[in-house]
Amino acid sequence: MKRLLLALPLLATACAAPGPTLAQRLSPLVGQSEGKLVSTLGVPVRTYEADGRKFLEFQSQRLTALPGDPFWGGGFGYGGRPFGWGGVWGPPTTVWAPVTCSITFALRADRVEDFTYRGEGCA
């Protein structure tokens, strides 16, 4: 029991220590060539050139589970009569929603100068 109590603060701090943020993971790409960027992230979904800069946009999309309404599900009931009831109470359903992250890199003279990202999937 004493060992468990001694290990508890260590376990709590291990859970509280998050990994690197998206910005920290992308920062090493600043200063890299366009070829290195594409070989690392794949082919961009969009490119745009303006004011001597080139912009490359990359996207990722995944499905995430959201809790459904707890009062409407695939429940059981009694029906078949004019004033019967059924099918409204049951376990909550799961709703699957797409989550997207768009990352845009700005390049000048074939080198990554900066990046921005947006979307609820950018974690």
Phi and psi in degrees as a GROMACS rama.xvg file:
@    title "Ramachandran Plot"
@    xaxis  label "Phi"
@    yaxis  label "Psi"
@TYPE xy
-64.5063  -37.5078  LYS-2
-63.1535  -39.7822  ARG-3
-63.9151  -42.9973  LEU-4
-65.6709  -34.235  LEU-5
-72.5632  -33.3864  LEU-6
-81.6064  -18.5272  ALA-7
-58.7856  -48.1513  LEU-8
-61.8958  -34.5366  PRO-9
-65.8578  -42.2513  LEU-10
-66.4037  -38.8488  LEU-11
-65.0005  -40.8356  ALA-12
-71.5988  -30.8071  THR-13
-65.7554  -37.9541  ALA-14
-73.6813  -29.2538  CYS-15
-80.9175  -16.4166  ALA-16
-85.9527  100.835  ALA-17
-75.7803  162.695  PRO-18
-76.4811  -175.073  GLY-19
-65.7  146.647  PRO-20
-74.1353  170.443  THR-21
-62.0007  -41.2093  LEU-22
-61.4449  -39.3975  ALA-23
-67.807  -34.5867  GLN-24
-74.0181  -29.6969  ARG-25
-88.5705  -21.1528  LEU-26
-54.6028  -37.806  SER-27
-61.8628  -15.9111  PRO-28
-80.0243  -17.3353  LEU-29
-65.7982  129.51  VAL-30
94.7801  -12.3485  GLY-31
-78.9076  162.196  GLN-32
-77.5764  164.868  SER-33
-61.7685  -39.9106  GLU-34
-61.1309  -42.1576  GLY-35
-65.4491  -40.1741  LYS-36
-61.629  -47.302  LEU-37
-67.9805  -37.0138  VAL-38
-69.7388  -25.4004  SER-39
-82.7678  -44.7434  THR-40
-104.63  -12.0696  LEU-41
96.9358  -172.929  GLY-42
-76.2195  131.911  VAL-43
-69.8205  154.959  PRO-44
-82.3621  -24.4132  VAL-45
-146.242  148.623  ARG-46
-132.646  150.098  THR-47
-151.285  140.761  TYR-48
-121.479  134.157  GLU-49
-160.744  139.91  ALA-50
53.3023  39.6014  ASP-51
74.8445  9.48783  GLY-52
-118.212  152.141  ARG-53
-118.284  135.159  LYS-54
-115.205  128.708  PHE-55
-116.903  125.338  LEU-56
-109.077  131.457  GLU-57
-118.139  144.77  PHE-58
-131.574  147.09  GLN-59
-132.379  143.155  SER-60
-138.016  137.61  GLN-61
-142.135  164.235  ARG-62
-98.201  139.81  LEU-63
-126.508  146.346  THR-64
-87.0778  129.856  ALA-65
-115.847  142.805  LEU-66
-66.8828  139.213  PRO-67
-88.1406  -174.778  GLY-68
-69.6455  124.409  ASP-69
-72.1201  -11.3357  PRO-70
-105.587  3.20622  PHE-71
-136.405  116.24  TRP-72
-157.848  -158.651  GLY-73
-94.3731  55.4618  GLY-74
-80.5201  -173.744  GLY-75
-109.276  159.062  PHE-76
-166.181  179.282  GLY-77
-116.994  120.522  TYR-78
-135.861  -166.656  GLY-79
96.0071  -6.25776  GLY-80
-115.302  161.066  ARG-81
-58.1431  -34.7811  PRO-82
-114.482  29.0448  PHE-83
-76.5663  174.078  GLY-84
-138.585  161.332  TRP-85
166.568  160.984  GLY-86
69.4537  6.16214  GLY-87
-101.584  -28.8208  VAL-88
-99.3625  137.434  TRP-89
176.002  -175.228  GLY-90
-66.1846  148.303  PRO-91
-64.2329  146.826  PRO-92
-87.267  158.918  THR-93
-103.596  133.429  THR-94
-107.797  129.662  VAL-95
-101.716  125.317  TRP-96
-124.577  140.711  ALA-97
-73.8754  139.422  PRO-98
-123.543  126.052  VAL-99
-118.573  146.409  THR-100
-131.482  125.008  CYS-101
-112.364  126.062  SER-102
-118.897  125.737  ILE-103
-115.257  124.827  THR-104
-103.451  135.376  PHE-105
-101.779  127.621  ALA-106
-118.351  142.326  LEU-107
-135.263  129.817  ARG-108
55.0775  44.6102  ALA-109
64.8507  19.2806  ASP-110
-126.643  141.375  ARG-111
-68.1071  123.291  VAL-112
-100.573  -37.3603  GLU-113
-163.402  170.436  ASP-114
-148.939  154.567  PHE-115
-135.175  157.597  THR-116
-143.933  153.223  TYR-117
-152.115  153.695  ARG-118
122.888  153.408  GLY-119
-72.5771  -12.8198  GLU-120
-92.0538  4.80933  GLY-121
-88.978  78.9736  CYS-122
